[in-house]
Amino acid sequence: MTTQPNTKNEQPRSLLHRLILSQILAMGVAWLVLLAWIVFAMLEFGNGDLDRRMLYFAKSLAETASGSGPDEARRLQRLKAAEKIFLDGFSELKSARDYQPVYQIFNLAGALIYRTPNAPTQPIAQIDGIFAKREFSGHTWRTVSAMSSDGLLRVHIAERTDQRLATSWRM
């Protein structure tokens, strides 16, 4: 096996040069691992915060609808006001412009008494306070339900998973 002699421009790298390069590479890998961990931790924290927010909204809607009594016009007016208050919190977020949760309200007998226009007619959530993922309307949704304190109404709420993250980026 013959080796070609080094030309004037090709000199073997010194040990110091190789050590510096390996340190730069190790620091770059460590930085990427740390960045991945920070993003993962932020998303996990954000999911818990988003779940608490969604459950709070479901409970608020349940109490609002239940406190309206049997008057449907008054119930609709109060629900629209509660929804506006909730959604106004996202009005300044450019990333959450399209954020639009869907919800349904069922009475004790299980009859659908109200739903947002883009909500399906079938129940979108299962057990009160238990979060789940569901597929409908061509998207993945995070769902939860809550019962009113008087036990007369149950609210099912769903948020598109892609829109949920958009509401938390500023956090």
Summary of the structure (lengths in Angstrom):
residues: 171
radius of gyration: 26.9
end to end distance: 62.6
largest distance: 96.3
contacts: 433
relative contact order: 0.15
helix: 46%
strand: 19%
